[in-house]
Amino acid sequence: MRVAVGTNGQRLSDPEFAARILPHLDELSLSLHGADSVVHDASTGRPGSFDQLMATRELAGRLAPRLPLAANAVITRRNFDSAEAIVSLCGVAGIHRLLLSNVAPEGAALAPFERPAVPLESWQGSAAGLVALADRSEVRVRLLGLPIPALGHARV
């Protein structure tokens, strides 16, 4: 059995709690929705959330240095222009897997879907560049929730 945790970092940013939990994990995935506090905190609606997430990343590196780190970023109109910076931050921060997700409307989120969703043509113009940057940054990136035509040259 393997234990993987996906987190916004709020609870694991507490050093005492992190010391009890992190050494027992097989993988840690961080919800990273911006490469700085301005974009990330605005995307999450939680002031201070970026700092908590980075504290969790730092504690993981110190308390569980062999723990594989991953990240996920839901890309919206609010953080689309920061996608390259998110990829770059992952490379610098030792996060070697990144899931970039398109908005996936479910239930009540279907009605206001157009507001946060990035137009597919924007993805088409950027996907190949994001993948190339990820390769240079030694970050394995996955694009989720995009139809194949939206991937442009990133399809190959």
C-alpha positions in Angstrom: 0.0 0.0 0.0 1.2 3.5 -0.9 0.1 6.7 0.8 -0.3 9.8 -1.4 -1.7 13.1 -0.1 -3.0 16.0 -2.2 -3.1 19.2 -0.1 -3.5 23.0 -0.1 -0.7 22.9 2.6 -2.8 24.5 5.3 -2.4 21.8 7.9 1.0 20.5 6.8 2.5 23.9 7.1 2.5 23.4 10.9 6.0 22.0 11.7 4.8 19.7 14.5 2.0 18.2 12.4 4.3 17.9 9.4 7.0 16.1 11.4 4.4 13.5 12.4 2.9 13.0 9.0 5.4 13.7 6.2 7.9 10.8 6.9 5.0 8.3 6.4 3.9 9.5 2.9 4.9 8.0 -0.4 4.0 11.1 -2.4 2.9 14.7 -1.7 0.9 16.7 -4.3 0.5 20.4 -3.7 -2.4 22.5 -5.0 -0.4 25.2 -6.7 -2.5 27.8 -8.5 0.0 30.6 -9.0 3.7 31.1 -8.9 3.4 33.9 -6.3 1.2 34.9 -3.5 -0.7 37.5 -5.5 -2.0 35.0 -8.2 -2.2 31.9 -6.0 -4.1 33.6 -3.1 -6.5 35.3 -5.6 -7.1 32.0 -7.3 -7.8 30.2 -4.0 -9.6 33.0 -2.3 -7.5 32.4 0.8 -5.0 35.1 1.8 -1.8 33.5 2.9 -2.4 30.2 1.2 0.7 30.5 -1.1 2.9 31.1 1.9 1.4 28.0 3.7 1.9 25.9 0.6 5.6 27.0 0.3 6.1 26.3 4.0 4.7 22.8 3.4 7.1 22.3 0.5 10.1 23.4 2.6 9.1 21.2 5.5 8.7 18.2 3.1 12.2 18.8 1.8 13.7 19.0 5.2 11.7 16.3 7.1 11.2 13.8 4.2 13.9 14.6 1.7 13.2 11.5 -0.5 9.5 12.2 -0.7 8.4 12.7 -4.3 6.7 16.1 -4.8 4.0 16.8 -7.3 1.7 19.7 -7.9 -1.6 20.4 -9.6 -2.8 23.7 -10.9 -6.4 24.3 -12.1 -5.9 26.8 -14.9 -8.5 29.6 -15.2 -8.6 33.0 -16.8 -7.2 34.3 -13.5 -4.0 32.4 -13.6 -3.5 31.4 -17.3 -0.9 34.1 -17.8 1.0 32.6 -14.9 1.1 29.0 -16.2 4.8 29.4 -17.4 5.8 30.8 -14.1 4.1 27.9 -12.3 6.1 25.4 -14.4 9.3 27.3 -13.7 8.6 27.5 -10.0 8.1 23.7 -9.9 11.5 23.2 -11.5 13.2 25.4 -9.0 11.2 24.0 -6.0 12.0 20.4 -6.8 8.5 19.5 -7.9 9.0 17.1 -10.7 5.4 16.3 -11.8 2.8 18.9 -12.6 -0.8 18.4 -13.6 -2.2 21.4 -15.4 -6.0 21.0 -15.5 -8.6 22.8 -17.5 -11.7 23.8 -15.6 -14.0 20.8 -15.3 -17.5 22.0 -14.5 -19.7 19.7 -12.5 -23.1 20.2 -11.0 -23.8 23.8 -10.2 -20.5 24.9 -11.7 -21.7 24.2 -15.2 -23.9 27.3 -15.3 -21.1 29.9 -14.8 -18.5 27.7 -16.6 -17.7 30.4 -19.2 -16.4 32.9 -16.6 -13.4 30.9 -15.3 -12.7 28.8 -18.4 -9.7 29.6 -20.6 -10.8 29.7 -24.3 -9.5 26.6 -26.1 -7.7 28.7 -28.7 -5.6 30.2 -25.9 -4.5 26.7 -24.8 -3.7 25.8 -28.4 -1.3 28.7 -28.7 0.4 28.0 -25.3 0.3 24.2 -24.7 3.4 23.4 -26.8 5.4 26.2 -25.1 4.4 25.0 -21.7 5.5 21.4 -22.5 8.8 22.6 -23.9 9.4 24.8 -20.8 8.6 21.8 -18.6 11.1 19.7 -20.4 13.8 22.3 -19.9 12.8 22.6 -16.2 12.9 18.9 -15.7 9.2 18.9 -14.8 7.0 16.2 -16.2 3.8 18.0 -17.1 0.4 16.6 -17.9 -2.5 18.5 -19.4 -5.9 17.4 -18.2 -9.4 18.1 -19.5 -8.4 19.5 -22.9 -9.6 18.1 -26.2 -6.8 17.0 -28.5 -7.3 19.9 -31.0 -6.6 22.4 -28.1 -3.2 20.9 -27.6 -1.8 22.3 -30.8 1.8 21.2 -31.3 2.0 19.7 -27.8 0.1 16.7 -29.2 3.3 15.1 -30.4 
